[in-house]
Each structure stands twice: as C-alpha cells, then as structure tokens.
Amino acid sequence: MEPNRKERDWARTIGTVLVIMGVSVWGVYAIERYVLKMDVHSLQFLAYHLAGVIPGSLLRHHKFFVGLVKKTAK
C-alpha cells in the first residue's frame, strides 16, 4: 500500500505546481498590459493558463479518477 501512497503524493505535487503556474500566467498578463502598457490580449495567455490548469487539476484528483476507473471496470 505504501508505493501507491507515494505515487499519489507525486501526482498531487506535480498537479499543484501546474495549477500554480497556470494561474500565475495572469500575473504576467497584468504586468505586461497595465504596468508596461503593452498591446497584449487575454487570448494570448489563455492557452498557457489552460495547459497548466487542466492537467494540473487532473493530477491533483488522481486518486478519484483511479477509483472511478476501477469501479467501472468491475
């Protein structure tokens, strides 16, 4: 049982890092747009935000998805 616990912790940690990076993209957007007065659009940053947040949230809830797959496989 211990190896599964360790694997889940790594998945949750990596997921948390990805979510933080995905959300922090908006800080860069705000600095470029409002502080540096650059002509940037939110759609330029949306792809990077989603590329971090979606897989990050899936990894954070890794245990739930593994349990769901095991239940449907029965």
PDB file of N, H, CA, C and O in Angstrom:
ATOM      1  N   MET A   1       0.822  -1.200   0.000  1.00  0.00           N
ATOM      2  CA  MET A   1       0.000   0.000   0.000  1.00  0.00           C
ATOM      3  C   MET A   1       0.859   1.254   0.000  1.00  0.00           C
ATOM      4  O   MET A   1       0.433   2.293  -0.504  1.00  0.00           O
ATOM      5  N   GLU A   2       2.031   1.175   0.543  1.00  0.00           N
ATOM      6  H   GLU A   2       2.377   0.331   0.952  1.00  0.00           H
ATOM      7  CA  GLU A   2       2.911   2.352   0.611  1.00  0.00           C
ATOM      8  C   GLU A   2       3.339   2.877  -0.762  1.00  0.00           C
ATOM      9  O   GLU A   2       3.375   4.095  -0.932  1.00  0.00           O
ATOM     10  N   PRO A   3       3.668   2.027  -1.764  1.00  0.00           N
ATOM     11  CA  PRO A   3       4.052   2.585  -3.070  1.00  0.00           C
ATOM     12  C   PRO A   3       2.938   3.413  -3.722  1.00  0.00           C
ATOM     13  O   PRO A   3       3.229   4.423  -4.364  1.00  0.00           O
ATOM     14  N   ASN A   4       1.677   3.010  -3.574  1.00  0.00           N
ATOM     15  H   ASN A   4       1.441   2.190  -3.053  1.00  0.00           H
ATOM     16  CA  ASN A   4       0.578   3.783  -4.137  1.00  0.00           C
ATOM     17  C   ASN A   4       0.459   5.152  -3.488  1.00  0.00           C
ATOM     18  O   ASN A   4       0.180   6.147  -4.156  1.00  0.00           O
ATOM     19  N   ARG A   5       0.671   5.190  -2.189  1.00  0.00           N
ATOM     20  H   ARG A   5       0.898   4.381  -1.646  1.00  0.00           H
ATOM     21  CA  ARG A   5       0.609   6.466  -1.462  1.00  0.00           C
ATOM     22  C   ARG A   5       1.695   7.409  -1.971  1.00  0.00           C
ATOM     23  O   ARG A   5       1.445   8.597  -2.175  1.00  0.00           O
ATOM     24  N   LYS A   6       2.889   6.884  -2.172  1.00  0.00           N
ATOM     25  H   LYS A   6       3.092   5.919  -2.006  1.00  0.00           H
ATOM     26  CA  LYS A   6       3.988   7.716  -2.649  1.00  0.00           C
ATOM     27  C   LYS A   6       3.719   8.209  -4.073  1.00  0.00           C
ATOM     28  O   LYS A   6       4.003   9.366  -4.384  1.00  0.00           O
ATOM     29  N   GLU A   7       3.187   7.370  -4.923  1.00  0.00           N
ATOM     30  H   GLU A   7       2.956   6.431  -4.671  1.00  0.00           H
ATOM     31  CA  GLU A   7       2.857   7.759  -6.299  1.00  0.00           C
ATOM     32  C   GLU A   7       1.782   8.847  -6.309  1.00  0.00           C
ATOM     33  O   GLU A   7       1.873   9.802  -7.082  1.00  0.00           O
ATOM     34  N   ARG A   8       0.802   8.712  -5.486  1.00  0.00           N
ATOM     35  H   ARG A   8       0.728   7.937  -4.859  1.00  0.00           H
ATOM     36  CA  ARG A   8      -0.272   9.697  -5.424  1.00  0.00           C
ATOM     37  C   ARG A   8       0.256  11.046  -4.934  1.00  0.00           C
ATOM     38  O   ARG A   8      -0.174  12.090  -5.424  1.00  0.00           O
ATOM     39  N   ASP A   9       1.171  11.036  -3.985  1.00  0.00           N
ATOM     40  H   ASP A   9       1.521  10.187  -3.587  1.00  0.00           H
ATOM     41  CA  ASP A   9       1.733  12.291  -3.492  1.00  0.00           C
ATOM     42  C   ASP A   9       2.497  13.012  -4.594  1.00  0.00           C
ATOM     43  O   ASP A   9       2.411  14.235  -4.709  1.00  0.00           O
ATOM     44  N   TRP A  10       3.246  12.262  -5.409  1.00  0.00           N
ATOM     45  H   TRP A  10       3.315  11.268  -5.316  1.00  0.00           H
ATOM     46  CA  TRP A  10       3.963  12.896  -6.518  1.00  0.00           C
ATOM     47  C   TRP A  10       2.991  13.479  -7.528  1.00  0.00           C
ATOM     48  O   TRP A  10       3.204  14.584  -8.027  1.00  0.00           O
ATOM     49  N   ALA A  11       1.944  12.759  -7.830  1.00  0.00           N
ATOM     50  H   ALA A  11       1.771  11.861  -7.425  1.00  0.00           H
ATOM     51  CA  ALA A  11       0.954  13.253  -8.787  1.00  0.00           C
ATOM     52  C   ALA A  11       0.281  14.514  -8.254  1.00  0.00           C
ATOM     53  O   ALA A  11       0.058  15.466  -9.001  1.00  0.00           O
ATOM     54  N   ARG A  12      -0.037  14.517  -6.976  1.00  0.00           N
ATOM     55  H   ARG A  12       0.145  13.743  -6.369  1.00  0.00           H
ATOM     56  CA  ARG A  12      -0.675  15.693  -6.378  1.00  0.00           C
ATOM     57  C   ARG A  12       0.284  16.887  -6.343  1.00  0.00           C
ATOM     58  O   ARG A  12      -0.126  18.021  -6.587  1.00  0.00           O
ATOM     59  N   THR A  13       1.544  16.634  -6.043  1.00  0.00           N
ATOM     60  H   THR A  13       1.877  15.713  -5.844  1.00  0.00           H
ATOM     61  CA  THR A  13       2.528  17.715  -6.003  1.00  0.00           C
ATOM     62  C   THR A  13       2.741  18.317  -7.387  1.00  0.00           C
ATOM     63  O   THR A  13       2.750  19.538  -7.540  1.00  0.00           O
ATOM     64  N   ILE A  14       2.910  17.478  -8.377  1.00  0.00           N
ATOM     65  H   ILE A  14       2.903  16.486  -8.253  1.00  0.00           H
ATOM     66  CA  ILE A  14       3.101  17.975  -9.751  1.00  0.00           C
ATOM     67  C   ILE A  14       1.840  18.712 -10.214  1.00  0.00           C
ATOM     68  O   ILE A  14       1.929  19.742 -10.883  1.00  0.00           O
ATOM     69  N   GLY A  15       0.680  18.186  -9.860  1.00  0.00           N
ATOM     70  H   GLY A  15       0.608  17.349  -9.317  1.00  0.00           H
ATOM     71  CA  GLY A  15      -0.574  18.845 -10.214  1.00  0.00           C
ATOM     72  C   GLY A  15      -0.693  20.226  -9.587  1.00  0.00           C
ATOM     73  O   GLY A  15      -1.146  21.172 -10.232  1.00  0.00           O
ATOM     74  N   THR A  16      -0.289  20.338  -8.335  1.00  0.00           N
ATOM     75  H   THR A  16       0.079  19.569  -7.810  1.00  0.00           H
ATOM     76  CA  THR A  16      -0.332  21.632  -7.663  1.00  0.00           C
ATOM     77  C   THR A  16       0.600  22.631  -8.329  1.00  0.00           C
ATOM     78  O   THR A  16       0.244  23.796  -8.505  1.00  0.00           O
ATOM     79  N   VAL A  17       1.786  22.181  -8.696  1.00  0.00           N
ATOM     80  H   VAL A  17       2.076  21.235  -8.553  1.00  0.00           H
ATOM     81  CA  VAL A  17       2.745  23.059  -9.371  1.00  0.00           C
ATOM     82  C   VAL A  17       2.183  23.528 -10.718  1.00  0.00           C
ATOM     83  O   VAL A  17       2.303  24.703 -11.062  1.00  0.00           O
ATOM     84  N   LEU A  18       1.581  22.629 -11.465  1.00  0.00           N
ATOM     85  H   LEU A  18       1.484  21.674 -11.185  1.00  0.00           H
ATOM     86  CA  LEU A  18       0.998  23.009 -12.753  1.00  0.00           C
ATOM     87  C   LEU A  18      -0.142  24.011 -12.600  1.00  0.00           C
ATOM     88  O   LEU A  18      -0.261  24.946 -13.392  1.00  0.00           O
ATOM     89  N   VAL A  19      -0.977  23.816 -11.589  1.00  0.00           N
ATOM     90  H   VAL A  19      -0.881  23.056 -10.946  1.00  0.00           H
ATOM     91  CA  VAL A  19      -2.084  24.755 -11.363  1.00  0.00           C
ATOM     92  C   VAL A  19      -1.541  26.134 -10.992  1.00  0.00           C
ATOM     93  O   VAL A  19      -2.024  27.150 -11.492  1.00  0.00           O
ATOM     94  N   ILE A  20      -0.544  26.167 -10.120  1.00  0.00           N
ATOM     95  H   ILE A  20      -0.152  25.341  -9.714  1.00  0.00           H
ATOM     96  CA  ILE A  20       0.049  27.451  -9.725  1.00  0.00           C
ATOM     97  C   ILE A  20       0.672  28.149 -10.921  1.00  0.00           C
ATOM     98  O   ILE A  20       0.504  29.356 -11.092  1.00  0.00           O
ATOM     99  N   MET A  21       1.390  27.400 -11.750  1.00  0.00           N
ATOM    100  H   MET A  21       1.527  26.419 -11.611  1.00  0.00           H
ATOM    101  CA  MET A  21       1.992  28.007 -12.940  1.00  0.00           C
ATOM    102  C   MET A  21       0.922  28.501 -13.914  1.00  0.00           C
ATOM    103  O   MET A  21       1.074  29.566 -14.513  1.00  0.00           O
ATOM    104  N   GLY A  22      -0.153  27.737 -14.074  1.00  0.00           N
ATOM    105  H   GLY A  22      -0.276  26.872 -13.588  1.00  0.00           H
ATOM    106  CA  GLY A  22      -1.224  28.129 -14.978  1.00  0.00           C
ATOM    107  C   GLY A  22      -1.936  29.393 -14.525  1.00  0.00           C
ATOM    108  O   GLY A  22      -2.310  30.233 -15.343  1.00  0.00           O
ATOM    109  N   VAL A  23      -2.119  29.520 -13.230  1.00  0.00           N
ATOM    110  H   VAL A  23      -1.815  28.837 -12.566  1.00  0.00           H
ATOM    111  CA  VAL A  23      -2.782  30.711 -12.701  1.00  0.00           C
ATOM    112  C   VAL A  23      -1.834  31.913 -12.718  1.00  0.00           C
ATOM    113  O   VAL A  23      -2.270  33.044 -12.931  1.00  0.00           O
ATOM    114  N   SER A  24      -0.548  31.670 -12.496  1.00  0.00           N
ATOM    115  H   SER A  24      -0.194  30.751 -12.323  1.00  0.00           H
ATOM    116  CA  SER A  24       0.409  32.780 -12.461  1.00  0.00           C
ATOM    117  C   SER A  24       0.607  33.435 -13.832  1.00  0.00           C
ATOM    118  O   SER A  24       1.153  34.535 -13.920  1.00  0.00           O
ATOM    119  N   VAL A  25       0.174  32.776 -14.879  1.00  0.00           N
ATOM    120  H   VAL A  25      -0.270  31.883 -14.807  1.00  0.00           H
ATOM    121  CA  VAL A  25       0.233  33.379 -16.215  1.00  0.00           C
ATOM    122  C   VAL A  25      -0.524  34.705 -16.233  1.00  0.00           C
ATOM    123  O   VAL A  25      -0.132  35.639 -16.932  1.00  0.00           O
ATOM    124  N   TRP A  26      -1.600  34.786 -15.468  1.00  0.00           N
ATOM    125  H   TRP A  26      -1.919  34.027 -14.900  1.00  0.00           H
ATOM    126  CA  TRP A  26      -2.388  36.017 -15.460  1.00  0.00           C
ATOM    127  C   TRP A  26      -1.652  37.155 -14.773  1.00  0.00           C
ATOM    128  O   TRP A  26      -1.927  38.323 -15.051  1.00  0.00           O
ATOM    129  N   GLY A  27      -0.722  36.837 -13.880  1.00  0.00           N
ATOM    130  H   GLY A  27      -0.499  35.888 -13.654  1.00  0.00           H
ATOM    131  CA  GLY A  27       0.110  37.883 -13.298  1.00  0.00           C
ATOM    132  C   GLY A  27       1.013  38.505 -14.338  1.00  0.00           C
ATOM    133  O   GLY A  27       1.188  39.723 -14.365  1.00  0.00           O
ATOM    134  N   VAL A  28       1.589  37.678 -15.196  1.00  0.00           N
ATOM    135  H   VAL A  28       1.447  36.689 -15.174  1.00  0.00           H
ATOM    136  CA  VAL A  28       2.423  38.172 -16.291  1.00  0.00           C
ATOM    137  C   VAL A  28       1.583  39.018 -17.240  1.00  0.00           C
ATOM    138  O   VAL A  28       2.023  40.071 -17.703  1.00  0.00           O
ATOM    139  N   TYR A  29       0.386  38.555 -17.521  1.00  0.00           N
ATOM    140  H   TYR A  29       0.028  37.700 -17.144  1.00  0.00           H
ATOM    141  CA  TYR A  29      -0.532  39.308 -18.388  1.00  0.00           C
ATOM    142  C   TYR A  29      -0.815  40.689 -17.796  1.00  0.00           C
ATOM    143  O   TYR A  29      -0.751  41.695 -18.503  1.00  0.00           O
ATOM    144  N   ALA A  30      -1.122  40.736 -16.515  1.00  0.00           N
ATOM    145  H   ALA A  30      -1.174  39.919 -15.941  1.00  0.00           H
ATOM    146  CA  ALA A  30      -1.452  42.010 -15.877  1.00  0.00           C
ATOM    147  C   ALA A  30      -0.262  42.966 -15.890  1.00  0.00           C
ATOM    148  O   ALA A  30      -0.427  44.164 -16.122  1.00  0.00           O
ATOM    149  N   ILE A  31       0.923  42.444 -15.644  1.00  0.00           N
ATOM    150  H   ILE A  31       1.057  41.471 -15.455  1.00  0.00           H
ATOM    151  CA  ILE A  31       2.116  43.293 -15.664  1.00  0.00           C
ATOM    152  C   ILE A  31       2.358  43.847 -17.062  1.00  0.00           C
ATOM    153  O   ILE A  31       2.615  45.039 -17.233  1.00  0.00           O
ATOM    154  N   GLU A  32       2.273  42.976 -18.056  1.00  0.00           N
ATOM    155  H   GLU A  32       2.063  42.008 -17.917  1.00  0.00           H
ATOM    156  CA  GLU A  32       2.513  43.439 -19.428  1.00  0.00           C
ATOM    157  C   GLU A  32       1.453  44.434 -19.888  1.00  0.00           C
ATOM    158  O   GLU A  32       1.768  45.414 -20.564  1.00  0.00           O
ATOM    159  N   ARG A  33       0.221  44.187 -19.529  1.00  0.00           N
ATOM    160  H   ARG A  33      -0.035  43.391 -18.980  1.00  0.00           H
ATOM    161  CA  ARG A  33      -0.862  45.045 -20.034  1.00  0.00           C
ATOM    162  C   ARG A  33      -0.979  46.366 -19.284  1.00  0.00           C
ATOM    163  O   ARG A  33      -1.094  47.424 -19.902  1.00  0.00           O
ATOM    164  N   TYR A  34      -0.948  46.307 -17.949  1.00  0.00           N
ATOM    165  H   TYR A  34      -0.854  45.447 -17.447  1.00  0.00           H
ATOM    166  CA  TYR A  34      -1.258  47.501 -17.163  1.00  0.00           C
ATOM    167  C   TYR A  34      -0.017  48.255 -16.675  1.00  0.00           C
ATOM    168  O   TYR A  34      -0.063  49.476 -16.527  1.00  0.00           O
ATOM    169  N   VAL A  35       1.078  47.556 -16.425  1.00  0.00           N
ATOM    170  H   VAL A  35       1.116  46.564 -16.545  1.00  0.00           H
ATOM    171  CA  VAL A  35       2.277  48.238 -15.948  1.00  0.00           C
ATOM    172  C   VAL A  35       3.150  48.683 -17.119  1.00  0.00           C
ATOM    173  O   VAL A  35       3.581  49.835 -17.180  1.00  0.00           O
ATOM    174  N   LEU A  36       3.405  47.757 -18.048  1.00  0.00           N
ATOM    175  H   LEU A  36       3.055  46.822 -17.998  1.00  0.00           H
ATOM    176  CA  LEU A  36       4.274  48.074 -19.181  1.00  0.00           C
ATOM    177  C   LEU A  36       3.513  48.661 -20.363  1.00  0.00           C
ATOM    178  O   LEU A  36       4.121  49.084 -21.347  1.00  0.00           O
ATOM    179  N   LYS A  37       2.188  48.688 -20.271  1.00  0.00           N
ATOM    180  H   LYS A  37       1.694  48.344 -19.473  1.00  0.00           H
ATOM    181  CA  LYS A  37       1.325  49.249 -21.323  1.00  0.00           C
ATOM    182  C   LYS A  37       1.567  48.621 -22.695  1.00  0.00           C
ATOM    183  O   LYS A  37       1.551  49.308 -23.716  1.00  0.00           O
ATOM    184  N   MET A  38       1.791  47.309 -22.703  1.00  0.00           N
ATOM    185  H   MET A  38       1.804  46.751 -21.873  1.00  0.00           H
ATOM    186  CA  MET A  38       1.987  46.591 -23.961  1.00  0.00           C
ATOM    187  C   MET A  38       0.622  46.209 -24.538  1.00  0.00           C
ATOM    188  O   MET A  38      -0.357  46.059 -23.807  1.00  0.00           O
ATOM    189  N   ASP A  39       0.578  46.057 -25.841  1.00  0.00           N
ATOM    190  H   ASP A  39       1.373  46.178 -26.435  1.00  0.00           H
ATOM    191  CA  ASP A  39      -0.661  45.682 -26.510  1.00  0.00           C
ATOM    192  C   ASP A  39      -0.758  44.153 -26.549  1.00  0.00           C
ATOM    193  O   ASP A  39      -0.390  43.522 -27.539  1.00  0.00           O
ATOM    194  N   VAL A  40      -1.253  43.576 -25.466  1.00  0.00           N
ATOM    195  H   VAL A  40      -1.552  44.089 -24.661  1.00  0.00           H
ATOM    196  CA  VAL A  40      -1.443  42.125 -25.389  1.00  0.00           C
ATOM    197  C   VAL A  40      -2.925  41.842 -25.173  1.00  0.00           C
ATOM    198  O   VAL A  40      -3.659  42.671 -24.634  1.00  0.00           O
ATOM    199  N   HIS A  41      -3.347  40.668 -25.598  1.00  0.00           N
ATOM    200  H   HIS A  41      -2.750  39.994 -26.035  1.00  0.00           H
ATOM    201  CA  HIS A  41      -4.738  40.269 -25.459  1.00  0.00           C
ATOM    202  C   HIS A  41      -4.805  39.031 -24.570  1.00  0.00           C
ATOM    203  O   HIS A  41      -3.863  38.241 -24.510  1.00  0.00           O
ATOM    204  N   SER A  42      -5.908  38.879 -23.897  1.00  0.00           N
ATOM    205  H   SER A  42      -6.674  39.520 -23.945  1.00  0.00           H
ATOM    206  CA  SER A  42      -6.055  37.764 -22.963  1.00  0.00           C
ATOM    207  C   SER A  42      -6.004  36.408 -23.660  1.00  0.00           C
ATOM    208  O   SER A  42      -5.582  35.423 -23.053  1.00  0.00           O
ATOM    209  N   LEU A  43      -6.421  36.337 -24.907  1.00  0.00           N
ATOM    210  H   LEU A  43      -6.763  37.137 -25.401  1.00  0.00           H
ATOM    211  CA  LEU A  43      -6.389  35.056 -25.622  1.00  0.00           C
ATOM    212  C   LEU A  43      -4.960  34.558 -25.854  1.00  0.00           C
ATOM    213  O   LEU A  43      -4.737  33.361 -26.033  1.00  0.00           O
ATOM    214  N   GLN A  44      -4.005  35.471 -25.850  1.00  0.00           N
ATOM    215  H   GLN A  44      -4.186  36.444 -25.704  1.00  0.00           H
ATOM    216  CA  GLN A  44      -2.603  35.066 -25.991  1.00  0.00           C
ATOM    217  C   GLN A  44      -2.127  34.283 -24.766  1.00  0.00           C
ATOM    218  O   GLN A  44      -1.186  33.495 -24.866  1.00  0.00           O
ATOM    219  N   PHE A  45      -2.757  34.487 -23.628  1.00  0.00           N
ATOM    220  H   PHE A  45      -3.521  35.127 -23.547  1.00  0.00           H
ATOM    221  CA  PHE A  45      -2.350  33.838 -22.389  1.00  0.00           C
ATOM    222  C   PHE A  45      -3.275  32.691 -21.988  1.00  0.00           C
ATOM    223  O   PHE A  45      -2.918  31.867 -21.146  1.00  0.00           O
ATOM    224  N   LEU A  46      -4.442  32.640 -22.582  1.00  0.00           N
ATOM    225  H   LEU A  46      -4.732  33.310 -23.266  1.00  0.00           H
ATOM    226  CA  LEU A  46      -5.428  31.631 -22.202  1.00  0.00           C
ATOM    227  C   LEU A  46      -4.936  30.204 -22.452  1.00  0.00           C
ATOM    228  O   LEU A  46      -5.168  29.316 -21.632  1.00  0.00           O
ATOM    229  N   ALA A  47      -4.269  29.984 -23.564  1.00  0.00           N
ATOM    230  H   ALA A  47      -4.081  30.706 -24.231  1.00  0.00           H
ATOM    231  CA  ALA A  47      -3.778  28.635 -23.876  1.00  0.00           C
ATOM    232  C   ALA A  47      -2.771  28.151 -22.833  1.00  0.00           C
ATOM    233  O   ALA A  47      -2.801  26.986 -22.437  1.00  0.00           O
ATOM    234  N   TYR A  48      -1.876  29.042 -22.385  1.00  0.00           N
ATOM    235  H   TYR A  48      -1.851  29.988 -22.707  1.00  0.00           H
ATOM    236  CA  TYR A  48      -0.894  28.666 -21.368  1.00  0.00           C
ATOM    237  C   TYR A  48      -1.567  28.419 -20.024  1.00  0.00           C
ATOM    238  O   TYR A  48      -1.176  27.519 -19.281  1.00  0.00           O
ATOM    239  N   HIS A  49      -2.574  29.219 -19.719  1.00  0.00           N
ATOM    240  H   HIS A  49      -2.892  29.951 -20.323  1.00  0.00           H
ATOM    241  CA  HIS A  49      -3.335  29.032 -18.488  1.00  0.00           C
ATOM    242  C   HIS A  49      -4.004  27.654 -18.485  1.00  0.00           C
ATOM    243  O   HIS A  49      -3.887  26.897 -17.521  1.00  0.00           O
ATOM    244  N   LEU A  50      -4.702  27.345 -19.571  1.00  0.00           N
ATOM    245  H   LEU A  50      -4.797  27.960 -20.354  1.00  0.00           H
ATOM    246  CA  LEU A  50      -5.406  26.064 -19.637  1.00  0.00           C
ATOM    247  C   LEU A  50      -4.450  24.881 -19.708  1.00  0.00           C
ATOM    248  O   LEU A  50      -4.755  23.803 -19.197  1.00  0.00           O
ATOM    249  N   ALA A  51      -3.290  25.076 -20.343  1.00  0.00           N
ATOM    250  H   ALA A  51      -3.042  25.952 -20.758  1.00  0.00           H
ATOM    251  CA  ALA A  51      -2.295  23.996 -20.429  1.00  0.00           C
ATOM    252  C   ALA A  51      -1.724  23.637 -19.067  1.00  0.00           C
ATOM    253  O   ALA A  51      -1.219  22.529 -18.884  1.00  0.00           O
ATOM    254  N   GLY A  52      -1.794  24.545 -18.119  1.00  0.00           N
ATOM    255  H   GLY A  52      -2.204  25.444 -18.268  1.00  0.00           H
ATOM    256  CA  GLY A  52      -1.340  24.235 -16.770  1.00  0.00           C
ATOM    257  C   GLY A  52      -2.460  23.796 -15.854  1.00  0.00           C
ATOM    258  O   GLY A  52      -2.294  22.867 -15.064  1.00  0.00           O
ATOM    259  N   VAL A  53      -3.600  24.456 -15.954  1.00  0.00           N
ATOM    260  H   VAL A  53      -3.735  25.211 -16.596  1.00  0.00           H
ATOM    261  CA  VAL A  53      -4.684  24.208 -15.005  1.00  0.00           C
ATOM    262  C   VAL A  53      -5.396  22.880 -15.269  1.00  0.00           C
ATOM    263  O   VAL A  53      -5.697  22.150 -14.325  1.00  0.00           O
ATOM    264  N   ILE A  54      -5.666  22.562 -16.509  1.00  0.00           N
ATOM    265  H   ILE A  54      -5.423  23.155 -17.276  1.00  0.00           H
ATOM    266  CA  ILE A  54      -6.422  21.325 -16.792  1.00  0.00           C
ATOM    267  C   ILE A  54      -5.638  20.069 -16.399  1.00  0.00           C
ATOM    268  O   ILE A  54      -6.151  19.255 -15.631  1.00  0.00           O
ATOM    269  N   PRO A  55      -4.402  19.886 -16.906  1.00  0.00           N
ATOM    270  CA  PRO A  55      -3.689  18.682 -16.461  1.00  0.00           C
ATOM    271  C   PRO A  55      -3.348  18.723 -14.974  1.00  0.00           C
ATOM    272  O   PRO A  55      -3.292  17.683 -14.316  1.00  0.00           O
ATOM    273  N   GLY A  56      -3.121  19.921 -14.447  1.00  0.00           N
ATOM    274  H   GLY A  56      -3.166  20.766 -14.981  1.00  0.00           H
ATOM    275  CA  GLY A  56      -2.823  20.035 -13.019  1.00  0.00           C
ATOM    276  C   GLY A  56      -3.987  19.581 -12.158  1.00  0.00           C
ATOM    277  O   GLY A  56      -3.791  18.872 -11.171  1.00  0.00           O
ATOM    278  N   SER A  57      -5.185  19.980 -12.520  1.00  0.00           N
ATOM    279  H   SER A  57      -5.344  20.556 -13.322  1.00  0.00           H
ATOM    280  CA  SER A  57      -6.346  19.556 -11.732  1.00  0.00           C
ATOM    281  C   SER A  57      -6.605  18.059 -11.894  1.00  0.00           C
ATOM    282  O   SER A  57      -7.052  17.403 -10.953  1.00  0.00           O
ATOM    283  N   LEU A  58      -6.331  17.518 -13.072  1.00  0.00           N
ATOM    284  H   LEU A  58      -5.968  18.051 -13.836  1.00  0.00           H
ATOM    285  CA  LEU A  58      -6.479  16.068 -13.250  1.00  0.00           C
ATOM    286  C   LEU A  58      -5.478  15.305 -12.384  1.00  0.00           C
ATOM    287  O   LEU A  58      -5.828  14.285 -11.792  1.00  0.00           O
ATOM    288  N   LEU A  59      -4.247  15.785 -12.306  1.00  0.00           N
ATOM    289  H   LEU A  59      -3.963  16.615 -12.787  1.00  0.00           H
ATOM    290  CA  LEU A  59      -3.248  15.132 -11.465  1.00  0.00           C
ATOM    291  C   LEU A  59      -3.565  15.298  -9.980  1.00  0.00           C
ATOM    292  O   LEU A  59      -3.320  14.391  -9.186  1.00  0.00           O
ATOM    293  N   ARG A  60      -4.105  16.445  -9.609  1.00  0.00           N
ATOM    294  H   ARG A  60      -4.305  17.183 -10.254  1.00  0.00           H
ATOM    295  CA  ARG A  60      -4.452  16.663  -8.192  1.00  0.00           C
ATOM    296  C   ARG A  60      -5.548  15.707  -7.735  1.00  0.00           C
ATOM    297  O   ARG A  60      -5.588  15.322  -6.567  1.00  0.00           O
ATOM    298  N   HIS A  61      -6.429  15.327  -8.642  1.00  0.00           N
ATOM    299  H   HIS A  61      -6.397  15.640  -9.591  1.00  0.00           H
ATOM    300  CA  HIS A  61      -7.528  14.419  -8.308  1.00  0.00           C
ATOM    301  C   HIS A  61      -7.283  13.020  -8.866  1.00  0.00           C
ATOM    302  O   HIS A  61      -8.225  12.317  -9.232  1.00  0.00           O
ATOM    303  N   HIS A  62      -6.046  12.633  -8.928  1.00  0.00           N
ATOM    304  H   HIS A  62      -5.281  13.204  -8.631  1.00  0.00           H
ATOM    305  CA  HIS A  62      -5.617  11.350  -9.473  1.00  0.00           C
ATOM    306  C   HIS A  62      -6.308  10.178  -8.762  1.00  0.00           C
ATOM    307  O   HIS A  62      -6.760   9.233  -9.409  1.00  0.00           O
ATOM    308  N   LYS A  63      -6.385  10.249  -7.443  1.00  0.00           N
ATOM    309  H   LYS A  63      -6.019  11.017  -6.918  1.00  0.00           H
ATOM    310  CA  LYS A  63      -6.983   9.162  -6.663  1.00  0.00           C
ATOM    311  C   LYS A  63      -8.449   8.947  -7.050  1.00  0.00           C
ATOM    312  O   LYS A  63      -8.896   7.807  -7.175  1.00  0.00           O
ATOM    313  N   PHE A  64      -9.182  10.017  -7.234  1.00  0.00           N
ATOM    314  H   PHE A  64      -8.818  10.943  -7.132  1.00  0.00           H
ATOM    315  CA  PHE A  64     -10.587   9.911  -7.609  1.00  0.00           C
ATOM    316  C   PHE A  64     -10.747   9.218  -8.955  1.00  0.00           C
ATOM    317  O   PHE A  64     -11.598   8.341  -9.107  1.00  0.00           O
ATOM    318  N   PHE A  65      -9.935   9.607  -9.927  1.00  0.00           N
ATOM    319  H   PHE A  65      -9.244  10.319  -9.802  1.00  0.00           H
ATOM    320  CA  PHE A  65     -10.063   9.030 -11.266  1.00  0.00           C
ATOM    321  C   PHE A  65      -9.642   7.561 -11.300  1.00  0.00           C
ATOM    322  O   PHE A  65     -10.235   6.764 -12.028  1.00  0.00           O
ATOM    323  N   VAL A  66      -8.631   7.201 -10.523  1.00  0.00           N
ATOM    324  H   VAL A  66      -8.150   7.848  -9.932  1.00  0.00           H
ATOM    325  CA  VAL A  66      -8.224   5.791 -10.457  1.00  0.00           C
ATOM    326  C   VAL A  66      -9.342   4.958  -9.835  1.00  0.00           C
ATOM    327  O   VAL A  66      -9.637   3.864 -10.315  1.00  0.00           O
ATOM    328  N   GLY A  67      -9.961   5.460  -8.779  1.00  0.00           N
ATOM    329  H   GLY A  67      -9.721   6.349  -8.389  1.00  0.00           H
ATOM    330  CA  GLY A  67     -11.080   4.755  -8.161  1.00  0.00           C
ATOM    331  C   GLY A  67     -12.276   4.638  -9.090  1.00  0.00           C
ATOM    332  O   GLY A  67     -12.959   3.615  -9.112  1.00  0.00           O
ATOM    333  N   LEU A  68     -12.522   5.682  -9.849  1.00  0.00           N
ATOM    334  H   LEU A  68     -11.967   6.513  -9.830  1.00  0.00           H
ATOM    335  CA  LEU A  68     -13.631   5.663 -10.809  1.00  0.00           C
ATOM    336  C   LEU A  68     -13.409   4.629 -11.899  1.00  0.00           C
ATOM    337  O   LEU A  68     -14.340   3.922 -12.286  1.00  0.00           O
ATOM    338  N   VAL A  69     -12.190   4.536 -12.394  1.00  0.00           N
ATOM    339  H   VAL A  69     -11.433   5.110 -12.080  1.00  0.00           H
ATOM    340  CA  VAL A  69     -11.879   3.550 -13.426  1.00  0.00           C
ATOM    341  C   VAL A  69     -11.992   2.137 -12.881  1.00  0.00           C
ATOM    342  O   VAL A  69     -12.487   1.239 -13.562  1.00  0.00           O
ATOM    343  N   LYS A  70     -11.531   1.942 -11.646  1.00  0.00           N
ATOM    344  H   LYS A  70     -11.129   2.672 -11.093  1.00  0.00           H
ATOM    345  CA  LYS A  70     -11.638   0.604 -11.040  1.00  0.00           C
ATOM    346  C   LYS A  70     -13.096   0.201 -10.847  1.00  0.00           C
ATOM    347  O   LYS A  70     -13.440  -0.968 -11.028  1.00  0.00           O
ATOM    348  N   LYS A  71     -13.957   1.148 -10.483  1.00  0.00           N
ATOM    349  H   LYS A  71     -13.678   2.097 -10.336  1.00  0.00           H
ATOM    350  CA  LYS A  71     -15.370   0.835 -10.281  1.00  0.00           C
ATOM    351  C   LYS A  71     -16.054   0.494 -11.597  1.00  0.00           C
ATOM    352  O   LYS A  71     -16.885  -0.413 -11.643  1.00  0.00           O
ATOM    353  N   THR A  72     -15.721   1.193 -12.645  1.00  0.00           N
ATOM    354  H   THR A  72     -15.045   1.929 -12.607  1.00  0.00           H
ATOM    355  CA  THR A  72     -16.362   0.925 -13.941  1.00  0.00           C
ATOM    356  C   THR A  72     -15.820  -0.331 -14.599  1.00  0.00           C
ATOM    357  O   THR A  72     -16.481  -0.904 -15.465  1.00  0.00           O
ATOM    358  N   ALA A  73     -14.627  -0.771 -14.208  1.00  0.00           N
ATOM    359  H   ALA A  73     -14.090  -0.304 -13.505  1.00  0.00           H
ATOM    360  CA  ALA A  73     -14.039  -1.968 -14.798  1.00  0.00           C
ATOM    361  C   ALA A  73     -14.656  -3.239 -14.219  1.00  0.00           C
ATOM    362  O   ALA A  73     -14.534  -4.313 -14.809  1.00  0.00           O
ATOM    363  N   LYS A  74     -15.305  -3.124 -13.087  1.00  0.00           N
ATOM    364  H   LYS A  74     -15.404  -2.252 -12.608  1.00  0.00           H
ATOM    365  CA  LYS A  74     -15.907  -4.323 -12.446  1.00  0.00           C
ATOM    366  C   LYS A  74     -17.141  -4.775 -13.137  1.00  0.00           C
ATOM    367  O   LYS A  74     -17.755  -5.759 -12.723  1.00  0.00           O
TER     368      LYS A  74
END
